[in-house]
Every structure is written in C-alpha cells, then in structure tokens.
Amino acid sequence: MMDRETSLRLYQELADRFDKLRDAGKRDLFLVLAAESALSLGLAEIAERMLQKLLAASPHSLLKPYSSLSEAMRSPDVQFYVEDLKRQFPPEKAERLLQELEDKEAAAADVYAIRDDAPRPVSSRPAVALPKVAPARSPVSPYSYPKLPEPAATENEDSAGSWFAWLLFFVMVAAAIALAWYAFVGPNL
C-alpha cells in the first residue's frame, strides 16, 4: 500500500502526462484525484491549485459550482464521484498506468532515435560525388486549368443562331396551346 504523498505525486505526474498527450478526460480525472490526495494530506493550498488548474482547462467540470475543494468534498455527489475514481484508479493501478506510458514513450523514442553506432552498408565501389541538379519546376500549377481566350462576339454571330431559339420557343408555345385545347375542348366534341 502506498502512502498518500506518493499517490499525490503519482496522480500529479499522470495528470501532467495526459495533459501532454492532450487527453483531457484522463487529465481531469487525475487532477481530481491529485487534488483530493492533497486535501487529505492537509495541503489545502496545493489542492486549490489543482482545482484551479482543472477549472481552467475544463470550465464545465462537476466541481465548477463550488468555491473550494473542501466545500466540494462536502457534497454527496462529489464524494461519490471521487470514491468511484479511487476505485477505478487506486495508486497501484495508477502506478502501472504511468509505467505503461513511460514504456510507450521509450519505445517511441527508440523508433525515432538516430543511431550513430548503426552499421553502415559497405560498398565495393568508391563513392562518386553526383552533381547537384535543381528539380525542374513547371511554371503552371498542375491543379489549375488553363484559361482559354474568349473570342470577341459580333452582332452577326449573336443573332445567327437566335432564329432557331425563337422557332423552338414558338413550337413549344403552340404545342402547349394544342395540349390545353385538347384537354378542355377536344374530348367533348
């Protein structure tokens, strides 16, 4: 069983780690646990600092209506919430979670580390310095469409096809009138 000071440091460390990982939900959980641990140790100033950090990051927190953490801990809802968090994340489980996070960070650091002691491939040919050539750049973006010049319109060209549009319009009007006449007069004859 861990002592309270160790669990306080553990919860603070987890809150900081989840803050760096941008996991706001778990950061808030561990801030609440750290604040409660500090309050139970009689470190009200640290507990209030944790509460202010929580409220600054999550203004809609369950603890928002309370002026202090000690006042919040008198509420049955908050007591139930904190006890539930303690059951979900006892110090032993929190310690394992912190160890897992450290292992993941170490594995990620190994993946992206540049190793100077790595064996280099040996070539039978001597290294040849290649001339540096600037890549060819196209003056036009491959994502833009070329703008085609619009031909200058004259009056003769505009009116040349307009007779067909007028003819089509009058044919449609005549068809509409014929259909209306058939619908209202035609069948009754």
Residue pairs with C-beta under 8 A, 6 or more apart in sequence:
1 91
2 10
2 91
2 92
2 95
4 37
4 40
4 41
5 41
6 91
7 33
7 37
7 91
7 94
8 34
8 37
8 38
8 41
8 43
8 46
10 91
10 94
10 95
10 98
11 30
11 31
11 33
11 34
11 37
11 94
12 30
12 34
12 50
13 98
14 26
14 30
14 94
14 97
14 98
14 101
15 27
15 30
15 31
15 34
15 50
17 98
17 101
18 24
18 26
18 27
18 30
19 27
19 57
21 101
24 57
24 58
27 57
28 54
28 57
28 58
28 61
29 85
29 89
30 89
30 94
31 50
31 53
31 54
31 57
32 50
32 54
32 63
32 81
32 82
32 85
33 82
33 85
33 86
33 89
33 94
34 50
35 46
35 47
35 48
35 50
35 51
35 54
35 69
36 47
36 69
36 73
36 82
36 86
38 44
38 46
38 47
38 50
39 47
39 69
39 70
39 73
44 68
44 69
44 70
47 69
47 70
48 68
48 69
50 69
51 63
51 68
51 69
51 72
54 61
54 63
55 61
55 63
55 64
62 77
62 78
62 81
63 69
63 72
63 78
66 72
66 75
66 78
72 78
73 79
73 82
89 97
140 146
